[in-house]
């Protein structure tokens, strides 16, 4: 059995993704992220409500990945691990999934879970993993002995970028990964730092910031940044939550102050007009949203929003281009949708900002 957070030295997996009843663009954020970005091979998705279809038919990506009715059908595709691809409300393990996990362990599959329920602490699961020589990775299990933030990351050489947002689930992880990829394509040395379970499953490195005791959240991200300082031009930190969301603003502020970014990319879904689910309040105007993040950053270290990443998947391409133009006019910043049109535009804006910033420092 293993419950260690970072499994970057693990073998390459053939993944069966468990998303029973929830495999969709609205609920399967973890599954979508893994299918889109993981180096592991996804061999099937388990969701009896969509069995017989393929992943790309349901979520638009993952061409040819079959959706199967249960774990027994999934085993026909010879997976080597079961990955839990959705996060139920509160991150708890649904009772009906226990049998699926037991069958998987008896079939010698490793288990990769981002739930708040730590499967490796379950006596029956632990016994089965030992008996069948397989591992349980609880991605959200926080490390021990984390520090309290103390400004150690202020003077590091790489340009630190944090993705922030108007609300939860607007694409902060996706934007971070796409910009990271674009920076590498531009010849820059970049490191993506994951702060949530999906990012950790993709990158095989990071801390689950929402599972860390409040006093140590900022220190955890500061530690990650310091560990990634060497041989990088950029460090791209995955944002979480939103300063405007009553339930998740605390984790957002901890990341903002802990990573002490040099600049931010602001993520927003223009088809939304209210914060939260169910809605809590209407969004302030886009320039005001940005101003609030810049003000909050300045309490510890000044940082500017350098670009706008729009999530336009609910809009037509024409509507998306109009929203991008509108955002640029309102903010005088570069804007784009990194999935629809790639992350190159925003990556170039970051490179330009970093060059200017370094020149200013040298003066």
JOWOJO-V394175 format. One record per residue. N is the residue number from 1. OMEGA is omega as a letter, one per 20 degrees, with the letter a starting at -180 (* if undefined). Layout:
N,OMEGA ; N,OMEGA
This chain:
1,r ; 2,r ; 3,a ; 4,a ; 5,a ; 6,a ; 7,a ; 8,a ; 9,a ; 10,r ; 11,r ; 12,a ; 13,r ; 14,a ; 15,r ; 16,a ; 17,r ; 18,r ; 19,a ; 20,r ; 21,a ; 22,a ; 23,a ; 24,r ; 25,a ; 26,a ; 27,a ; 28,a ; 29,a ; 30,r ; 31,a ; 32,r ; 33,a ; 34,r ; 35,a ; 36,a ; 37,a ; 38,r ; 39,r ; 40,a ; 41,r ; 42,a ; 43,r ; 44,r ; 45,r ; 46,r ; 47,a ; 48,a ; 49,a ; 50,a ; 51,a ; 52,r ; 53,r ; 54,a ; 55,a ; 56,r ; 57,a ; 58,a ; 59,r ; 60,r ; 61,a ; 62,a ; 63,r ; 64,r ; 65,a ; 66,r ; 67,a ; 68,a ; 69,a ; 70,a ; 71,a ; 72,r ; 73,r ; 74,a ; 75,r ; 76,r ; 77,r ; 78,r ; 79,r ; 80,r ; 81,r ; 82,r ; 83,r ; 84,a ; 85,r ; 86,r ; 87,r ; 88,a ; 89,a ; 90,r ; 91,a ; 92,r ; 93,r ; 94,a ; 95,a ; 96,r ; 97,a ; 98,r ; 99,r ; 100,a ; 101,r ; 102,r ; 103,r ; 104,r ; 105,r ; 106,r ; 107,r ; 108,r ; 109,r ; 110,r ; 111,r ; 112,a ; 113,r ; 114,a ; 115,r ; 116,r ; 117,a ; 118,a ; 119,a ; 120,r ; 121,r ; 122,a ; 123,a ; 124,r ; 125,a ; 126,r ; 127,r ; 128,a ; 129,r ; 130,a ; 131,a ; 132,r ; 133,r ; 134,a ; 135,r ; 136,r ; 137,r ; 138,a ; 139,a ; 140,r ; 141,a ; 142,r ; 143,r ; 144,r ; 145,r ; 146,a ; 147,r ; 148,a ; 149,a ; 150,r ; 151,a ; 152,a ; 153,a ; 154,a ; 155,a ; 156,a ; 157,a ; 158,r ; 159,a ; 160,a ; 161,r ; 162,r ; 163,r ; 164,a ; 165,r ; 166,a ; 167,r ; 168,r ; 169,r ; 170,r ; 171,a ; 172,r ; 173,a ; 174,r ; 175,r ; 176,a ; 177,a ; 178,r ; 179,r ; 180,r ; 181,a ; 182,r ; 183,r ; 184,r ; 185,r ; 186,r ; 187,r ; 188,r ; 189,a ; 190,r ; 191,r ; 192,r ; 193,a ; 194,r ; 195,r ; 196,a ; 197,a ; 198,r ; 199,r ; 200,r ; 201,a ; 202,a ; 203,a ; 204,a ; 205,r ; 206,r ; 207,r ; 208,a ; 209,a ; 210,r ; 211,a ; 212,r ; 213,a ; 214,a ; 215,a ; 216,r ; 217,a ; 218,r ; 219,r ; 220,a ; 221,r ; 222,r ; 223,r ; 224,a ; 225,r ; 226,r ; 227,a ; 228,a ; 229,a ; 230,r ; 231,r ; 232,r ; 233,a ; 234,r ; 235,a ; 236,a ; 237,r ; 238,r ; 239,r ; 240,r ; 241,r ; 242,r ; 243,a ; 244,a ; 245,a ; 246,a ; 247,a ; 248,a ; 249,a ; 250,r ; 251,r ; 252,a ; 253,r ; 254,r ; 255,a ; 256,a ; 257,a ; 258,a ; 259,r ; 260,a ; 261,r ; 262,a ; 263,a ; 264,r ; 265,a ; 266,a ; 267,a ; 268,r ; 269,a ; 270,r ; 271,r ; 272,r ; 273,r ; 274,a ; 275,r ; 276,r ; 277,j ; 278,a ; 279,r ; 280,a ; 281,r ; 282,r ; 283,r ; 284,r ; 285,a ; 286,r ; 287,r ; 288,r ; 289,r ; 290,a ; 291,a ; 292,r ; 293,r ; 294,r ; 295,a ; 296,r ; 297,a ; 298,r ; 299,r ; 300,a ; 301,a ; 302,r ; 303,a ; 304,r ; 305,a ; 306,a ; 307,a ; 308,r ; 309,a ; 310,r ; 311,a ; 312,a ; 313,r ; 314,a ; 315,r ; 316,r ; 317,r ; 318,r ; 319,r ; 320,a ; 321,r ; 322,r ; 323,r ; 324,r ; 325,a ; 326,r ; 327,r ; 328,r ; 329,a ; 330,a ; 331,a ; 332,r ; 333,r ; 334,r ; 335,r ; 336,r ; 337,a ; 338,r ; 339,a ; 340,a ; 341,r ; 342,a ; 343,a ; 344,a ; 345,a ; 346,r ; 347,r ; 348,r ; 349,r ; 350,r ; 351,r ; 352,r ; 353,a ; 354,r ; 355,r ; 356,a ; 357,r ; 358,r ; 359,r ; 360,a ; 361,a ; 362,r ; 363,*
